[in-house]
Each structure stands twice: as C-alpha cells, then as structure tokens.
Amino acid sequence: MSNIAHDTEIETQSPGGCGPLFPAPDSSVKSTRQQLFEAVRAAGAISRMDLSRQTGFSPATVTQTSADLIASGLIEETDLPRRDSDGGRGRPPVGLKVRPSAGVVIGVKISDRSNSAVVLDLAGRLLGSATLPAPPTARSTEEILREAEDIVRAGLRDAGREGARPDAIALGLPGMVDFDLGRVLWCPFMEEADIPLRDLLCARLGAPVRIDNDANLLALAELWFGEGRGLDNFAVVSIEHGVGMGLVINHRLHRGGMGHGMEIGHTKVQLDGALCRCGQRGCLEAYVADYALVREAHTALNLSHQNPSADDMLETLYRQAKEGNALARTIFSRAGRYLAVGLANVVTLFDPALILLSGDRLRYDFLYAEEVLSETRTLTHRPGRPPTPVEIHAWGDLVWARGAGALALDFATETLVG
C-alpha cells in the first residue's frame, strides 16, 4: 500500500486532452458522432487513422463523421507533431482536435466555507474561475440559489464572458443528492430537505443544470483530469467537513441503484456511538470529519471558557499533536483508526484498483500515517491478495468545481454533439 502526497491543483489542461481514456462498456448506445467526438477530446489531438484504430470505426466512417463535426463547428483540423518515421519532409501530418469555442460550461461547488466555480471550454480548458466566501450557518433554499447565481456570474466575469449563457452548468454540494431526480434530499447546511434544486436552478440561471453529491464530483475530477483517466476502477474518499466517497467502475461513475449511494461517511462504525450531523449515531464521519475533531478538541484543549473558530481549534489541536501533546495525538490516532476501518470496508466491498484520499483535512498527516495504512492492510489481508494501493491527493479547493465542470462537459456533449 503506497502513500504518495501531491500538493498541486489538477492540471488546467494536459496535452493529452481530458475525459476518460477508455470508453465505458455502454458507450455503444451513444451516436457515432458522440463516440468520435469524445475520443478526439480524450486524445487532445489525433489523426483520422489513429482515431479509426482506437474506436473501431472504419476509415470511411471516421472521414465522413469528422467532416460533419467540422461543418458543425465542433472539431477542427490541427497540425500533429512529426513522428520519426515521417522523415521530416513535407507538411506536418494533420489531425483533429475539439474546437475550443464550440461551447462553454460552468462547474460549481457550494459548501459551508466557500463557494467556487470554474468556466471551461468544450475541450475542457480552464477559461476562468472564482471563489466567494459562504456563511457557516444554515441557509434557506433562496439563499443557496442566490449564492449559486453570484458564483456563476463571478466565474463568467473572470473568464471574460460576463452575461454569456453557458451550454451547461453542474453544481455539487455535500449531503444526499438524488442525481436522476435532481433533488437534494438532505444537506448539512440547508434548512429545508427534499428540495427540487436542479429545476429551481434551471429557472434561476436560465441554462441546463445538473446537480450531484460533491464526493462524486471529486471522482469525476480524477476520471476526467487526473490519475483516474486510464483506470478501469478506483475509489476516491474525501475528508473535509464530512466524509464522502466517489466510485468509478468500468470507466464510469457509479451512483448506486437509486442514484444516491456511496455514502461512506454515514456507514456505521459504532453502535449507539457519537452523534452525527445527519441525526444518527455511530457514523464514520462522526469520528473523522472536522466537526468530530473540533468536538474532541474543545475538551482536550480546555477551551470551555473560549469560543475560537472551528478552523483555529483544529489548527491548534494539530500543532499541539505535532509538539507531542499526548491527548491531542490520541484524538488524531482514534480518528485514523476509524478511517482505517472505513477504507478496509471499501476494499472488502468493491476491491478497487486504487483508493485516492483527498480533501482539505489531508494536511493533517496523522489521518494517513503509516499506522493507519498498516491497519487497513491488516483488516483486509487475505492469502494471495495484494494490498490495495492508497494515494494521497491533496488538491486545491477548485478540484471540486473542476469535477462539476466534468459533469457539465458530459451533459453539454450529449446536447451539442449527441
């Protein structure tokens, strides 16, 4: 089991394009146009012959369909780097790439600390971004709609597209989200429950909208822009204000049979245990998430006569643990052990090729110390079974909005290309 730390944001746009490098098993239900378009975008730039070999479509079909996509303004021709076998003579080989101006999408993350947005072109390149503060208190549905409207405007303004109508918007937030119905069943900072947020946002923003759980968006960010592009299956476990999970199976996001599964933070690790913000007891996040650490820190640091912010309390707890405070180290150690149980359950249930740990709390290295990873190995040890690799991806906060951008790109592609 490996432990590899990363501190940088997911690349704005790699030369290799964006999107899954391999089509999902059900990709054949998509139109030929869409399959070829997505293969071009994933490659970044590709020749017609390589496109034919990669997709299995005949050269004639690739030529005819690419001509149609060019005429529609969705892709364009581009010079490709010469290969050694070309001999260096004549004009450079001609390939295909997505025409960046073919469309614009926006990805949004709403949270109880800050809201963020990214603006992407149809090739997945970053055009602009914005981050605005968010209140830590519970908000009404109207307040959430207004915040979404403000962050979308800020993102478009940063991209130089103020007043433009995006081809698609995707929004993520924590809690239980029914993706198919577009409803927020429960969110820790929303006053109301079971809200038709997707339809309300469509009416408010004047553009097509999709909504999803924020942990799913983290998995999409890895699948479209990160290390998951070439993986058949992997899991992303996020540790922030809560604990979430996104799961990719056969190159596509798996949401569960009813559209709101993978809620690892609300799996039970202790019967009649600590109170979770969802209202139940014994949930994993009630021992690992920041509010759980804050609850323990308040007692450990003897702060009953003070009222510091949650972030200040966590930083103080972490500093004291680093300085050798036994009680502070015990709090992180217990959280790490519960996290090991959660990761072991993910391995046992889904057997992913890779687990990626992500989120702001990953800067607290006690949560992924070697003792935690070792306990996960112990809990999942089976004769002949190699340990599941675990990597640490402590990306910047915009990664959540980038994942929403991937969802918006997928949605816009169906509309514009399919």
ABEGO torsion letter per residue (X at the ends): XBBBBBABBBBABBAAEBEBABBBAAAAABBAAAAAAAAAAAAGBBBAAAAAAAAGBBAAAAAAAAAAAAAAGABBBBBBBBBAAAGGBEBBBBBBBBBAAABBBBBBBBBAABBBBBBBBAAGBBABBBBBBBBABBBBAAAAAAAAAAAAAAAAAAAGABGBBBABBBBBBBEBBBAAAGBBABBAABABBGBBAAAAAAAAAGBBBBBBBAAAAAAAAAAAABAAAABABBBBBBBBABBBBBBBBGGBBBAEAAGBBGBAAABBABBGBBBBAAGBBGBAAAAABAAAAAAAAAAAAGAAABBBBAAAAAAAAAAAAAAGBAAAAAAAAAAAAAAAAAAAAAAAAAGBABBBBBEAAAABAAAABAAAAAAAAAAABBBGBBBBBBBBBBBBAAAAAAAAAAAAAAAAAAAAAX
